[in-house]
Amino acid sequence: MGEYDRCQEFLRGQADVEFKNILADLNVKLGNIAKAKELYFDIAINSNFDFSSEMFYKLAELYKTDDSLEQAIAYYDSSVNRARASEYGIKSKKMADILSKVDIYSKETENIDHAQFLLAEIYFVD
């Protein structure tokens, strides 16, 4: 049994949200993304606003990695709504704005050259 497995076994069943957060982070490192998403969501809806904001941010990051922009934006927005002035609320606001622009410009069908320029500008500046 490796270190991660021992940690996971110890943390499983713990009720404390910080332990659940560590378990979710561990699941990400082990590649158990579905379980990590489930844990982050459970923590997000059952914890205080600042901690909830962080969990929604982590969920958004996982969905962004999965190329699910709409879902990532929704979780970033949830993070902002939970604690706008927190560290994760501020990061989430910026990422939601960037991904919203990327989503809009990537669906552009009329003026493709202009949309590609704006996308490049977003990637370069932000």
N, C-alpha and C positions, 0 to 999 in steps of 0.2 A: 504494500500500500504506500503510494507516494505521499509527499507533503500535502499536495492539493487535496488528495482524497481524504487524508486525516483531518485537514481543516474543514472540508465540506461535511464530513461526518459529525464533527464537533458542533458546527454551526447549524446543522439541520434541526429543525424543531424549536429553535430559539425564538422567543417572542419579541425581543428587543429589536427595534427598527434598525439600529446601527449594526447589529449582528446580521440581520437580513440583508442590509446593504453590502456588507462584506461578502456574504454568501452570493449575492447577485453579481458582484464584481468578480468573484472567483469563477462563477459559471461563465462569464464572458471570457475569461482567460482560458477556460477549458473548452470553449467553443460551444457551450450549451446556451446558445442565444435565446431560444424559445423560453427556457426556464428563467433566464436572467430577465427577460422582458416581463414575464409573469410576476417575478419578485419585485422588480422596480415598480410595476403598476400597483401592486398590493401595498407597497410602502407609500407610494405617492398619494393614494386615496385615504390612507389611514394614519397620516402623520401631520405634524405642524406645518405651517405654510412654507418656512424656509427650507426645511428638509424635503417637503413635497416638491418644491420648485427644482431642487437638485435632482430628484428622481425623474421628474418629467423631462429634464434636460438630458439625463442619461438615456432615457427611452428614445428621445428624439435623435440622439447621436446614433443609436443602434439602427433606427429606421432609415436615417440618412445613409448609413453604410449599406443598407439593403436596397438602396435606390428607390425608396418609397417616399418621394418628396412630399406628397400631400399629408401622409401620416406624420412625417417628421415635423412639418410646419404646424400641424395640429398640436403635437406634444410641446413644441417650443412655445406656442401660444398659451398652452395650459401652464407651462412653467412661469411665463410672464404674469399670467393672471393670479397665480398663487403668491408671488413675492416679487413685484416689479422692481423694487430697489435693491434686491439682494444681488450677490455676485452672479448667481445662475439666472436670475431674472433679466439682468442686463445682457449677459451673453446670449440668452435665448432670444431676446428682442432683436439683437443684431443678426443672429442666424436666421430667424424667421423672415426678416426683411430681405436678406440676401437670397434665401431659397425661394421666396415668393417671386422675386424678380427673375431668377433662373427658370422657374416653372413657367412664368408668363412668356419670357423670351424664347424658351425652347419650343413652345407651341405656336410660335408666330408662323403664319403661312403667307402673308402678304409681302412684307418687306424683309426678306430673309437676310440680306446683307447687313441691313441696319441692326437687326436682332442679333446676328452673330457678333457684330462690333460691340453691342451693349453687353453681351454675355462675356466677351473677352475682357471688357473693361471691369466688369464685376469680379472676375477671377483675378485680374491683375491688381486692382485697388483693394479689394476686401480679402 
